[in-house]
Amino acid sequence: MRSGHLGRWAAVAGAVLVTGLLTGACSQATGLAGVSAGSPSTAPPSGAPSGPATATAASTAPGPTPSVQHQAAAEQPPQGEEPVLVPPPKLSKYTYTFPVKGCKTSYQRKLLVLPKTTIWAGQGCAFVAPVDGVVDEVNVQNRWSPSTDEGSAREGRFVTIVGDDGVRYLGGHLDSVAADVKPGLRVKAGHVLGRVGRTGNARDAGPNLYFAISWKTGPAYWWVRRGMVEPWDYLDAWAKGNRTLSPREETLKLRAKLGETPPCAVQCGAARQPTPTPSKTPRPTPRKTAKVEIPDKNTLNPTTVP
């Protein structure tokens, strides 16, 4: 009896021992696979490779510091080819040039009194034909006077040309007119017509060019040549390289709307002269003088002979 019991207990103990060994082996294998929830009971020996923690530390360890030359090279953009310049679109068959040549300029871009602009430039700078055309009017005399301020004389010395585009261009306040410039002269764009000055009512201002765009009329309609079309958009284009922007279409539309000789509307007459006021001081009454008798010449004594 007792030996039977002992045999059964031995069998049970052996089974438990085998089960424990198998369980420990499975747990150790699972831990090696990286899916065990438990932690190792002992730390790995120093210097021995470990699991993911060691790999992470190795990946985050600082590397060698880049040199200043390497960093500067990394910040510079890659070298490319030179940009290809695309010419502006051709907007008309006419070619224009800025009306002041070889000088630094500035000009107004807003309407003040008339649709014209004042191009500020140095004394003596060249006023040139803005387009191919024919010289129309030439005034070499400065007829403006501040006492009368006549509208027809405000531009002082001036030259107008009628371009091949059918538009008239005026340059006024000139210091001088070129010697070869006469009415009927055929000119190319850039031909020197005169020199910038301060004649006319620019006498007390800095040297400048009075520049205006209109259409051809007779000399009696001087207010038309003083400016009908705002010029600054065209000046901007010609100065920035778009030399085919033409005022022809705008000018023809405005002439059709207003007529070739519209009535004067701005600065039309001369300044009024002050009317003399009669003096209120009474005029002095002439005194009566005694009549002097002239002796007969035959009786004059030697001391009174003339």
C-alpha positions in Angstrom: 0.0 0.0 0.0 2.6 2.5 1.1 4.8 1.7 -1.8 1.9 2.3 -4.2 1.2 5.6 -2.8 4.9 6.6 -3.0 4.9 5.5 -6.6 1.9 7.7 -7.4 3.5 10.7 -5.6 6.7 10.3 -7.4 4.9 10.2 -10.7 3.0 13.5 -9.8 6.1 15.2 -8.7 7.9 14.2 -11.9 5.0 15.6 -14.0 5.1 18.9 -12.1 8.8 19.1 -12.6 8.5 18.5 -16.3 5.7 21.0 -16.7 7.8 23.7 -14.9 10.7 23.1 -17.1 8.6 23.3 -20.2 6.9 26.5 -19.0 10.2 28.2 -18.2 11.6 27.3 -21.6 8.6 28.7 -23.4 8.7 32.0 -21.4 12.4 32.4 -22.1 11.9 31.9 -25.8 9.0 34.3 -25.8 11.1 36.9 -24.1 13.8 36.5 -26.7 11.2 37.0 -29.4 10.3 40.4 -27.9 6.7 39.7 -26.9 7.1 38.8 -23.3 5.4 41.2 -20.8 7.9 40.4 -18.2 11.3 42.0 -17.6 14.6 40.2 -17.1 15.4 39.5 -13.5 19.0 40.5 -14.0 20.6 43.3 -16.0 22.7 42.4 -19.0 26.4 42.4 -18.4 28.2 45.7 -19.0 29.4 46.1 -22.6 27.1 43.4 -23.9 24.6 44.3 -26.7 21.1 44.7 -25.5 17.7 44.9 -27.1 15.7 47.8 -28.6 16.8 50.3 -25.9 20.4 49.9 -26.9 19.6 50.3 -30.6 17.6 53.5 -29.9 20.4 55.0 -27.9 22.8 54.2 -30.6 20.5 55.9 -33.2 20.2 59.1 -31.2 23.8 59.5 -30.3 25.3 62.8 -31.7 27.3 62.5 -34.8 30.2 64.6 -36.0 29.5 68.4 -36.2 29.4 69.6 -39.8 32.0 72.2 -40.8 31.1 75.9 -41.6 32.0 75.3 -45.2 29.6 72.3 -45.4 26.8 74.2 -43.8 27.3 77.2 -46.1 27.3 75.0 -49.1 24.1 73.3 -48.0 22.3 76.7 -47.6 23.2 78.0 -51.0 20.6 77.4 -53.8 21.6 75.2 -56.6 23.2 77.0 -59.5 20.9 77.5 -62.5 21.2 79.0 -66.0 20.6 82.7 -66.7 17.0 83.7 -67.2 15.7 84.0 -70.7 14.4 87.5 -71.3 11.1 87.5 -73.1 10.4 90.6 -75.2 7.2 92.5 -74.4 4.3 91.9 -76.7 4.0 94.0 -79.8 1.0 96.3 -79.3 1.1 98.4 -82.4 3.2 98.8 -85.6 4.7 102.1 -84.2 7.9 102.3 -82.2 8.2 105.0 -79.5 11.0 106.5 -77.4 10.9 108.5 -74.2 10.9 112.2 -75.1 13.8 113.2 -72.9 17.1 111.5 -73.8 20.3 111.0 -71.8 19.1 112.5 -68.5 17.5 111.4 -65.3 13.9 112.4 -65.2 10.7 112.3 -63.1 7.2 113.3 -64.0 3.7 113.6 -62.7 1.2 110.8 -63.0 -2.0 112.7 -62.2 -4.3 115.2 -63.7 -3.7 118.7 -62.3 -5.2 121.4 -64.6 -4.9 119.9 -68.0 -4.3 116.4 -69.3 -0.6 116.9 -69.8 2.5 116.2 -67.7 5.6 118.0 -66.5 8.8 116.0 -67.1 11.4 117.3 -64.7 14.9 117.2 -66.2 18.2 119.1 -66.1 18.7 122.3 -67.9 19.7 121.6 -71.5 18.7 118.0 -71.6 17.6 116.8 -75.1 13.9 116.9 -76.1 13.6 114.3 -78.8 10.8 113.2 -81.2 8.9 110.4 -79.4 8.0 108.7 -82.8 8.7 109.0 -86.5 6.8 112.0 -87.9 6.8 115.5 -89.3 7.5 118.8 -87.5 4.2 120.8 -87.3 4.7 124.0 -85.3 7.9 125.7 -84.2 8.0 128.7 -81.8 11.4 130.1 -81.2 10.3 133.2 -79.3 9.3 133.4 -75.6 6.2 135.6 -75.8 4.8 134.9 -72.3 4.5 137.8 -69.9 3.3 137.4 -66.3 1.3 140.6 -66.6 -1.0 139.1 -69.2 -0.4 135.4 -68.8 -1.9 134.6 -72.2 -2.8 130.9 -72.5 -1.4 130.7 -76.0 2.0 131.8 -74.8 2.3 129.7 -71.6 4.6 127.1 -73.2 7.2 129.6 -74.1 9.4 128.1 -76.8 7.9 124.9 -78.1 7.9 122.3 -80.9 5.1 120.1 -82.0 5.3 117.1 -84.4 2.6 115.0 -86.0 3.6 111.4 -85.7 3.1 108.7 -88.3 0.5 107.4 -85.8 -1.6 110.5 -86.5 -1.0 111.9 -83.0 0.4 115.4 -82.2 3.1 115.7 -79.5 4.1 119.0 -77.9 7.3 119.8 -76.0 7.3 123.2 -74.3 9.3 125.4 -71.9 12.3 124.8 -74.2 15.5 126.7 -73.6 16.2 126.5 -77.3 15.0 124.9 -80.5 17.4 122.8 -82.6 18.7 124.7 -85.6 17.6 122.2 -88.2 14.0 122.0 -86.8 11.5 123.7 -89.2 7.9 123.0 -90.0 7.7 120.2 -92.5 11.0 118.5 -91.4 10.8 114.7 -91.5 12.2 113.2 -88.3 12.8 109.8 -86.8 12.1 108.8 -83.2 14.9 110.1 -81.1 15.7 113.1 -83.3 16.7 116.1 -81.1 14.1 118.8 -81.4 15.3 121.2 -78.6 16.7 121.6 -75.2 14.9 121.5 -71.8 14.5 124.9 -70.2 12.2 127.2 -68.2 10.6 129.5 -70.8 6.9 130.5 -70.6 5.2 130.3 -67.3 7.9 128.0 -66.0 10.2 131.0 -65.4 10.0 130.7 -61.7 10.1 126.9 -61.6 12.9 124.4 -62.2 13.8 123.4 -65.8 11.2 121.0 -67.2 9.5 119.8 -70.4 5.8 120.5 -70.9 4.7 117.3 -72.6 1.2 117.0 -74.2 -0.6 114.6 -76.5 -3.5 115.8 -78.8 -4.4 115.8 -82.5 -3.5 118.3 -85.3 -5.5 121.5 -85.5 -4.9 125.0 -86.8 -2.8 127.4 -84.7 -5.9 129.3 -83.6 -7.0 126.4 -81.5 -3.9 126.5 -79.3 -5.8 125.0 -76.3 -6.0 121.7 -78.2 -2.3 121.4 -78.5 -1.8 122.1 -74.8 -3.0 118.6 -74.0 -6.1 116.4 -74.6 -4.9 112.9 -73.7 -3.4 111.8 -70.4 0.2 110.8 -71.3 1.7 109.1 -68.2 0.7 105.6 -69.0 2.4 105.8 -72.3 5.5 107.4 -70.8 5.6 104.6 -68.2 5.6 102.0 -71.0 8.2 103.7 -73.2 10.5 104.2 -70.2 10.2 100.5 -69.1 10.8 99.0 -72.5 7.4 98.4 -73.9 7.9 100.8 -76.8 4.9 99.8 -78.9 2.2 101.0 -76.6 0.5 103.7 -78.8 -1.9 106.6 -77.8 -3.4 106.5 -81.3 -6.6 104.6 -80.5 -7.4 106.7 -77.4 -6.6 110.0 -79.2 -8.9 109.1 -82.2 -11.7 108.1 -79.9 -11.5 111.3 -77.9 -11.4 113.4 -81.1 -14.5 111.7 -82.4 -16.3 112.4 -79.1 -15.3 116.1 -78.7 -14.8 117.1 -82.3 -11.6 118.3 -84.0 -11.9 121.8 -82.6 -13.6 121.7 -79.2 -14.2 125.0 -77.4 -11.6 126.2 -74.9 -12.5 125.1 -71.4 -9.4 125.7 -69.2 -7.1 128.8 -69.0 -8.6 130.3 -72.1 -8.1 134.0 -71.8 -5.4 136.4 -70.8 -5.2 137.7 -67.3 -7.5 140.8 -66.8 -5.7 144.0 -66.6 -6.7 146.2 -63.7 -9.0 149.0 -64.7 -7.6 152.4 -63.7 -9.7 154.1 -61.0 -10.3 157.8 -61.5 -8.6 159.9 -58.8 -10.9 161.6 -56.3 -8.5 164.5 -55.7 -9.7 167.7 -57.4 -7.5 169.1 -60.0 -6.0 172.5 -59.1 -7.6 175.6 -60.6 -5.1 177.4 -62.9 -4.2 180.9 -61.6 -4.9 184.0 -63.6 -1.7 185.8 -64.6 -1.3 189.4 -65.5 -0.8 190.1 -69.1 2.8 191.2 -69.8 3.2 193.7 -72.5 6.2 193.1 -74.8 7.9 196.4 -75.7 8.5 197.2 -79.3 11.7 195.9 -80.5 12.8 199.2 -81.7 12.8 200.6 -78.2 14.7 197.7 -76.5 17.8 198.9 -74.7 21.1 197.1 -75.2 20.7 195.2 -71.9 17.5 193.5 -73.0 18.4 192.7 -76.5 18.4 188.9 -76.9 
